[in-house]
Amino acid sequence: MPVIELVKGKTYKYCTCGHSASMPFCDSAHVTKGGGKPILFTAEKDGGVALCGCGKSSNKPYCDGSHNG
């Protein structure tokens, strides 16, 4: 997953259903298409962060490198 620029203090909704047209962020597609509810998280600092795109991270919404192995 590419680095995503976040704004400190802003709350984001990370998609867990896989149906969002705004991946990796939730667009509420889970309501009509089914799947998991979003993970709410608040950015701790301004700047880039790698969010999980493979679904394997044990530290969602953040990438932990699980896709490499």
N, C-alpha and C positions, 0 to 999 in steps of 0.2 A: 504494500500500500504506500502510495506517495505520502510525503510529509504534508500535513494539513496545518494551516495557520489558524490559531485559536486566539481569542481575546480573554485576558485575565478577568476572572469574576463572572464571565458569561456561562450560562448553563446550556448544555447541548444534549440532544437526544441521539444516542448511537443505535443504529438499526441492528436488530438481532434476527429479524424474520427473513432477510434476504430479498425482499420484494420492493424495497424503496427505489424510486427513480432518482433519489438524491444521495445514494450511498457515499460515504458510510453513515450518513445522517438519516434519521427516521422522517418519513413523510406521511406516517399513519397508514401505510398500505396494509399493515397487519390487521387492521380493523375489517377490511373487506376480503383480503386474501388469506388470512390466517397466519399463524406463526407467533414467535415470541414477542413480548413487549419490549420496548426500547430500554436501554440503560441510560439513566440520567447521570450526567457528570458535569462538574464545574471546572473550567480551566484554572489551573493554579498559577499560570504565568502567561504572558504574551509570547507568541512565537510558534514555531513549527513543532509538531509532534506526529509520530507515526501511530496511526490507529490501525487496529487489526482488520485485515481484509480477508483472511482465510478462514476465520471462525475457530481456529485452534488455540488461540492465546488463552492462557490461564489467568491473564491480567486484563481482560477486556474492560474498557474499550481500547486499551493500549496494546500495541504489538510487542510480543516478547520473543520474537524470532522462531516460534514453533513451526512456521511454514518451512523452515530450513532443514528440518529433521524429522 
